[in-house]
Amino acid sequence: MKIDMKNRVVLVTGAARGIGKAIAKKYLEEGASVIIADVLVDEAKKTVEEFKNVFKENKIIFHETDISEKNEVEALFTVIKEKFGKLDVLVNNAGILVKSSFFDTTEEMWDKTMSVNLKGTFLCSKGAAEIMKNNGGGNIVNISSIDGEVVYYHGHHVPYGVSKAGIIMLTKIMAVELADYNIRVNVVAPGVVKTDISGGSMKDSGHLNEVMREIPLKKLAVPEEVAGAVVFLTSSEASYITGTTLFVDGGWTIH
Ligand code: NAD
C-alpha cells in the first residue's frame, strides 16, 4: 500500500497521549511533519521529546491549545501558517468523555462535552479548511466513536454519544461543501480502545466481560489500530473516499 506522507504537514489535536499520540507517531513514521495541539502541557512536551529522539529528521512541534476556545484555535492556525505555510492533514482527535445517565446529566456536563467534542472539531476544521482551500486541497479525519452510531450497551454516555453523532453529520456536510476545494473529510469511529479515557471502567472485570460480549473479535483495540485507519483515509489510497465513517470496533456495530 502506498502511504507516502513525506513533505506533508499534519495537525493532530489531543496528541499528548492515547490515540492521538499513536496517530501522530504513525504520521511521523511515514515522513510527515506533525503539530500536536493539546491542553496537557507537560505530557505533550514529554511526547514531543520522545518523538524528537526517534524521528530526528521530522519537524515536530507542540502548541498549547484548548480546541473549545476560538481565540486559541485561531492562534494555533496562525502559528501553522507562519511555521509551515500550509496544512495537508487535520485529525480532530481531542475529546472528553463524561459518563452520565440521562437523568444525571447536568447542563454543565452537556455544555462542556459539546464545547470540546463538537465545537472544537468545528473550529479546528474551519481553521484548517481555510488554509487547505488556498493550497489545492487536503484531508480531514474526525474521530467519532461507536457511541455516535449505536447506544453504548447500557446508555450512560448521554452528551458524549450525542456529540459523537454530531461529528458524523458535521463530517457529511463538510464532505459535500469542501469537495469543491479538493478537501476530503471522513470519520474514524473506534470501539473500545485501551487508553486513559476508557481505562478506568475496563479495570472492573464485570464491566470488561459485558463489553467483550459486544465485540465479535473478542478483544479491545490498541491505539495503533485506530492510527492505521486514520492514515489510510488521508493517503492517496483513499482518494475516492469522502464523507464516510470507518468503524474500527472489532465488529461492535454489526448488530
Ligand atoms: P485520552 O483522554 O487519552 O486523550 C484525549 C486527549 O485529548 C488528551 O491528550 C487530552 O488532553 C486532549 N484534550 C481534551 N480536551 C481538550 C481540549 N479542550 N483541547 C485540546 N485537547 C484536549 O483519550 P483517547 O482514548 O486517546 O481518545 C482520543 C479520541 O478518541 C477522543 O475523541 C475519544 O472520544 C475517541 N474515542 C476513544 C475511545 C476509547 O475507547 N479510548 C473510543 C472511541 C472514541
Boltz pocket constraint, residues with backbone or C-beta under 6 A from the ligand:
constraints:
  - pocket:
      binder: B
      contacts: [[A, 13], [A, 14], [A, 15], [A, 16], [A, 17], [A, 18], [A, 19], [A, 20], [A, 37], [A, 38], [A, 39], [A, 40], [A, 65], [A, 66], [A, 67], [A, 68], [A, 92], [A, 93], [A, 94], [A, 95], [A, 96], [A, 97], [A, 116], [A, 120], [A, 143], [A, 144], [A, 145], [A, 146], [A, 189], [A, 190], [A, 191], [A, 192], [A, 193], [A, 194], [A, 195], [A, 196], [A, 197], [A, 198]]
      max_distance: 6.0
